[in-house]
Amino acid sequence: GRLCKPEALDKHVLLKLGLDLKMECDTSENWASSPIALAAMLFYTQQDVDIDRALLFPDCPSSMVAAQLFKERKEAYDAYRTRTSALGARNPMLFSEVSHVATAVLQSALRGLQQAPDVTTERPLQKWVKTACLLSSCRQKFEDSKSLTRILTNVSERGVQELRKKQKEDIIVCPQLLSTSSNPDYVQKYLSLGASSLEKHVILTISNVTECLDLSAVSQYPDEQEVLLPFLSVLRVQDVSFEAGQATRVRCQFQGSMLSPRLRSACLSDLTMASYELVQGLDDLPIPSPISVSLGESKTDRPNLRDHTQYNTKVFQTLVHAFEALDRRGAWMISYSDYSWAQDTLASSVGVKRILRKLTGHFANSHLDLTLQKFFVLTMPGATDSQLERAFRWTSRYLRTTEPQRLEESPSASPQSPQTPVIRTTTPKHPRLRTWR
């Protein structure tokens, strides 16, 4: 940024930022190789002043200003906001903007389809809905459950009273992303150092959390140990307690998310396309090693094939149909169990057997899920960047044209009762197997 005006985020800057974050992020999740996903996670944990500083506005307060004290940091940041307000808007606080998406969705639903759209509520939805969906789709599953804490600040008197009326076993559905902390001491520190009017605050303690996005590795404030719960998280109330002059405390148990698996697959596919397009034409990027954007393979790593000129639309269609049949979970990734199942059930097809043979090297060395990008690289040996890009684009168009029809025909696609599609194993005459023979 410059003192006179903001500038658009450059691709080179985004890629460098993604590389730095990837070094700090110790996870095997596929999104960990995407600069777009990692940057979105970092910006979500930052205040507007932090984002300005990260994007090189030179007049920002130092990151060392009262890093551990809420009151002093708030004073420094408020002074910066006042000083720069006359210069025009800079970067918004991503956390607040993404939270407005839930408000826009609810207001649109309550208004109904008969009324004209409200531009005020529609604008944040159109601008930030992809970011909100991306952060929800990148959630991780943990074998050991977590206990998380969230403090709701400056809740209206009506909101506090509604929460105090909650009984055991009551259900709370959170339409927005829910930012929490795995460090309960941090909440107590906030209450003792930076909070006022304690009776306006509500402390949520959420147990049995097995599905969330751990942001602590990329967070601007690692002491917060921030953990993000996805859209439409369902909480079951255990008990409610409150005392005069103190914050209301609500203990809940995490029941899962109502976010459709199909929507999650579509979001991750969109991330794949965006990440692949990001690195096109940037071979001269001055970094020590190539950035993997979930593709996972450089040109030199790809298997060679004497004749790769026949990779056309028909081949793309066959491979995508094969990928869908192997992906029994509908997660848009092939697991080791999917691979083993296909060897026992679908190997009678010559086409499937040929595809499985090309996947053997991946699952022999790793039990990590196989993404569509890596699948294309393995099943189209020697494919050029242009051919891989055409395959991704064909897949994107295919999803846009087929998913709406599937959602209309399948009652299981409702977000209220998401189900994972299962391929029948009792009949060998699957309609898509014909294209593989």
Stockholm file with secondary structure:
# STOCKHOLM 1.0

chainA/1-437         GRLCKPEALDKHVLLKLGLDLKMECDTSENWASSPIALAAMLFYTQQDVDIDRALLFPDCPSSMVAAQLFKERKEAYDAYRTRTSALGARNPMLFSEVSHVATAVLQSALRGLQQAPDVTTERPLQKWVKTACLLSSCRQKFEDSKSLTRILTNVSERGVQELRKKQKEDIIVCPQLLSTSSNPDYVQKYLSLGASSLEKHVILTISNVTECLDLSAVSQYPDEQEVLLPFLSVLRVQDVSFEAGQATRVRCQFQGSMLSPRLRSACLSDLTMASYELVQGLDDLPIPSPISVSLGESKTDRPNLRDHTQYNTKVFQTLVHAFEALDRRGAWMISYSDYSWAQDTLASSVGVKRILRKLTGHFANSHLDLTLQKFFVLTMPGATDSQLERAFRWTSRYLRTTEPQRLEESPSASPQSPQTPVIRTTTPKHPRLRTWR
#=GR chainA/1-437 SS CCSSCCCCCCHHHHHHHHHHHHHHCCCCCGGGGCHHHHHHHHHHHSCHHHHHHHTTCTTSCCTTTTTTCHHHHHHHHHHHHHHHGGGCCCCCCHHHHHHHHHHHHHHHHHHCTTSCCCHHHHHHHHHHHHHHHHHHHTCEEEEEEEEEEEEECSCCHHHHHHHHTCCTTCEEEECSCEEEESCHHHHHHHHHHTCCCGGGCEEEEEEEEEEEEECTTTCSCGGGCEEEECTTEEEEEEEEECCTTSCEEEEEEEEEECCCHHHHHHHHHHHHHHHHHHTTTCTTCCSSSCCCCSCCCCGGGSCCCSCCTTCCHHHHHHHHHHHHHHCTTSSSEECHHHHHHHHHHTTTSHHHHHHHHHHHHHHHHCCSCEEHHHHHHHHSTTCCHHHHHHHHHHHHHHHHHHHHHHHHHCGGGSTTSCCCCCCCCSCSCCGGGGGGC
#=GC SS_cons         CCSSCCCCCCHHHHHHHHHHHHHHCCCCCGGGGCHHHHHHHHHHHSCHHHHHHHTTCTTSCCTTTTTTCHHHHHHHHHHHHHHHGGGCCCCCCHHHHHHHHHHHHHHHHHHCTTSCCCHHHHHHHHHHHHHHHHHHHTCEEEEEEEEEEEEECSCCHHHHHHHHTCCTTCEEEECSCEEEESCHHHHHHHHHHTCCCGGGCEEEEEEEEEEEEECTTTCSCGGGCEEEECTTEEEEEEEEECCTTSCEEEEEEEEEECCCHHHHHHHHHHHHHHHHHHTTTCTTCCSSSCCCCSCCCCGGGSCCCSCCTTCCHHHHHHHHHHHHHHCTTSSSEECHHHHHHHHHHTTTSHHHHHHHHHHHHHHHHCCSCEEHHHHHHHHSTTCCHHHHHHHHHHHHHHHHHHHHHHHHHCGGGSTTSCCCCCCCCSCSCCGGGGGGC
//
